[in-house]
Structures are given as C-alpha cells and as structure tokens.
Amino acid sequence: MIKNNNSVNQFLNEVNNKVRLSDFIGQFVNLVERGNSFVGNCPFHNEKTPSFNVNNEKSLFHCFGCKAGGNIINFISKYKNLQFLESLIYISQYSGIPYVYDQRKNKSNSEVKLLTNILYKSNNLFKELLKKNPFAYKYIKARGIIDEALETFNIGFAPDHNDLLKYLELEGFGFDKIKKTDLLIKNNNGEYFGRFSKRITFPIHNFSNDIVGFGARTIQNSKIKYINSQESLVFKKSQLLYGLKENLENIRSEKEIFLVEGYMDVIKMYSSGIKNAVSTLGTTLSETQLKKMWNYSDIPYVCFDGDDAGQNATKKIAEKVLKFLVPGKSLRFILIPENLDPDSFLRNKKKDDFLALKNKAKDLSIIIWEAIVNSVKNNTPESIALIDNKINDIVKKIDDVNVSKEYFRFLKSQKESFIWNSNRIKTISIRKPNSNEIIENINEKLFLVMIIFYKNYLTDYHEEIFQIKLSNETLEVIKTEILKNYNAESKYIHEEENKYKSLTPNLLSEIKELKKTHAASLNEEEKKVFFKQILNNLRLPNLLEERKIIEKQIIESSEKLISENLLNKYNKVSSEIKNIQNKRLE
C-alpha cells in the first residue's frame, strides 16, 4: 500500500509542499472556489450537481456522489488509468520533483522518525526549564511576549548539555542516537557540547508538524545572538516556514500572511494581536515556501527589516518570485521605517500602527519598477535604452506567458511616465504663493510669456499654438486677442505690451516676472526646447480628454455603427498622446 512505502511518503510530502492539488486537478476538471475548497463535476461519474471537492490544505480530493477520493497519486491513477509507478513518474514530470523508487529509503525514513522523536522529547524539557529559570523567563517577558505566545510557540530554555543527555537517556535514547540530532556539536578537542545550551529555544516544525530543529537566542553577552539547527536529514530551511503551524487557523480564516525575517518578529506580532505571520528563517524565499504561502493567501505581505540588509533581501525576493508568478498570485511589500524590524517597531507601537504600514504596502510590480528606475543615473538616451534592457530581462524571468505580457505593458507604461515626468517643467512659483492660482496656471502664463515677448514663436509654431485652449478663462481671452492681432503678412503683433497692460496690469506684471525668472537667461536653442515642452504640457490634457470622449462614443455605439472615421480619429489622438509622452528634451 502507498502509506507503507516510506519512499513514496517522502516524495508525496515534497509534492504537496510545492503543488496545489486544485491546480493539478484543474487541468482535467473545471473547478470553482467555494470557501476553503474547490468544487466541480466529478470526472469519475456523470452528475449535474457538482459534488467533487478538492481541499488544498489537506491535499486531498473527495466526491460525495461516487465516494472516490484520496491524494494526487490516487487521482491521476484513476483519471488516466495509470499503473502506480507510471503515476509517480507523471507527477514527477509535472512538479519537477525527481522520484527514484528505492527501498533503501526505508532505512532513511526510520532515522527521520528517530531524530524527530528525540527533538520532540528535548522540546518538552526546554519548555519546563523556561518556567523554572527566572532570568530567562524575565528576559523573554521583557521583550513584550505574552504568556499565550509562550505556550503557543512552545518557547523554552536549553540546559547544559550534561543535563540534556541525562534527560534523554532516561527517555531511552543512547548517546550515539542523540549526537545525530545536531543538539550536540564537537569542539576542536573532540569533546561534545550543547549547541543551544543556556539559550532561549524556538522549536521549528515542518509542514507535517514534526519538530525538525530549533532556533535559539542568547540571553548572555554572546557575539552570536541567534543560531539555527544545521541543514540535516530532517532540517531543510528552504522547506520550512516558522510560525505556520502555530498561526495556521488564523491564516486560514483571514486568508492573509505576513512574511518576516525571524522568530521574534513572528512571536512579537502574535503578542500584539497579529496572529498570521511566518518566517523564512533567513532572508531567502524558496519556491516551496512561496507556493506554500500561496495555498493560503493569494498575495502575502513581505515585511523585512528596514536596514540595508533587509531592503536588499526585499529586492532579491522581488526578482526571485518573478519566475513563479501566475495569474492572481503575487506579493506585496510593507516598508518598515529605517533600522527597525517588526519586533522593534511593535515595542513602541500598536497593532493599528503596523496595519497602517500594511495599508501603504507596495505591489510587487512597483518594487520591480523602482529597482529598475533607481539604477538609472540620468535621463540620457543611453540610460533610457538601459531601462528597455532591464524591462526585457525582467519579463524573460516570468514563466507564465500572460503574466509576462502584462508586466511588459506595465513596465513600458511606467517608463513612459518616467520620461514624461523627467522632462516636464517644474510647475513651482518663484515665491511662496498666497493662492493656488499661480501654481495651477503657471504653464499657461509661461505660454503667454513666450508668445508676447518672443514674437517668432507665433510664426514657427503657428499651428500648434492655435490648437491650445487654456483652462483659465482670463488667460484664454488674452491668448485669443493676441492671435486676432497677429498679422499673417508682417508676422507682427502691434503694441502688445501696452494693450495688455491697460487690460490686466497685475497679470502683465506677473508675466514679466516669469519672463525674467524662467526665460530671459536661456539661449535661443534652450528657449525653443522650453517652449516645446510648454506646448506639450498644455496639449496633453486636452488630448486625453478628447480620447476619453471618443472612447465613450465607441463604447456606446453598436459594433456595426462604429464609423471608420471615429476609429481613425481615436488612433490619431492616441498616437499624438504617445508622441508627447515619449518626447524627450533635445
């Protein structure tokens, strides 16, 4: 039987950690999410009302009609009529997890059970000793850890290795077996001593809820604050999430996960009322850990330390997960203030303060874009070309074709906005404004500066100027009067300054000041570039509004009644918008 084959058990555990059963079965059955499960019509018998149920958390399926059920192996064997070994090979090819049928693994599995049993017994002792050690208990309480958290996370205190050995020997374990657990390590003299002695301990569980190792923190003046169990037959960091066992019920109910760096972050968050955090036991994130989180939350939150190391780890995670993105699955990133972590942040803050940071979390796509744009030193053609290279590199990392396409569109759009914002005129007042009007209309006033004081622009940019409509009524009237007085033959405007001085003396005074601060010091080529950008700034809002109107007309029209002229007009306006947004300063 499958359950008696230890080699299969190990393979199946790895598959369940990596593969969502609903994704696998969803290749063959149309499934719909309902609560914590997925339902669909059973593929093994005819039915009109869906009775086929898939549970990702348990990695099991069951049909309430025909009573078929089991794990991923049972499903593919029955669905494709495969032999047992054929099913294992099929699943191996789908998951990318190699499977080698080897009876010798029985011995390995027996050793795994022995090691986890010794670790379980050791943890019982550690828990008792924490309560009996006033200094250790006082220390952990001083960190703001509530008693409920101490019990939930089974926090303990490791004794001297001699005391640990005596205890385990009384439990029936010999020295040769104990030293295989990593509870003991050998010094240069060949003597064994306790790896976690005199430290506060945090038991670490695998996804099958077996204790496979410990983290430990010193309460003395040790240079090494935290230590972990070493990689071993049972302890594999890339396949573990600290806190998942303890917080699982809250994670299930809230469908939300916070990924943090360390044990104390998870425990302090729990003590502060945030009972859905897990830790990677470091600053890396494996495919197994990522997909395990996605089993419970479509978009987990990453919340690493605010120092340089934490922020660098955040960027690495952001790039690493690109490969595994699928529609609807992603990450968001919470930015902790500089040099703080969730533990230290919550020492002086409350749950609501942390949730306020969560509300400002950044999408994965934004983190990726910021990493790209922050690598650009200036706005030269070479740097802009580098952005394109980086965008192409990013989208190549994404295996899912649809997600890759959407990232390409998004990043290209961000690039266009970046170029536009880099080139646009800084619309700020020359002095502290007393009203919002100066700020809101500075581009329009600069437009008037150029056509009043630099008459050649009325000739050189005659068509573009006539397309501009100013939003401020007073300024639009002045613009219209200037154009009326424009003599097409002489290319001259008669006594503009005197005329507009008599009409709006305060405004003309302000425009003269803007000429002095913004245009007078520019050479001819710089003035030309300056005026082009003003035209772009003023033209774009009108084009966007025009395109919105055309879009509405297209949507409201039946498909047969959409005229070719309307579509051509839409394409022309869109092309103009794109040209302006991509236009660069020369």
Secondary structure, DSSP 8 states (H G I E B T S, - for coil): -GGG-HHHHHHHHHHHHH--HHHHHTTTS--EEETTEEEE--TTS--SS--EEEETTTTEEEETTT--EE-HHHHHHHHHT--HHHHHHHHHHHH-------TTHHHHHHHHHHHHHHHHHHHHHHHHHHHH-HHHHHHHHHTT--HHHHHHTT-EE---HHHHHHHHHHTT--HHHHGGGTSEEE-TTS-EEESSTTEEEEEEE-TTS-EEEEEEEESSS-S--EEE--S-SS--GGG--BTHHHHHHHHHHHT--EEESSHHHHHHHHHTT---EEE-SSS---HHHHHHHHTT-SS-EE---SSHHHHHHHHHHHHHGGGG--TT---EE----TT--HHHHHHHS-HHHHHHHHHT-EEHHHHHHHHHHHT--SSSHHHHHHHHHHHHHHHHH--SHHHHHHHHHHHHHHHHHHHHHHHS-----SS--SSSHHHHTHHHHHHHHHHHH-THHHHHTHHHHHH---SSHHHHHHHHHHHHTEETTTTEETTHHHHHHHH-HHHHHHHHHHIIIIITT--HHHHHHHHHHHHHHHHHHHHHHHHHHHHHHHHHS-GGG--HHHHHHHHHHHHHHHHHHH----
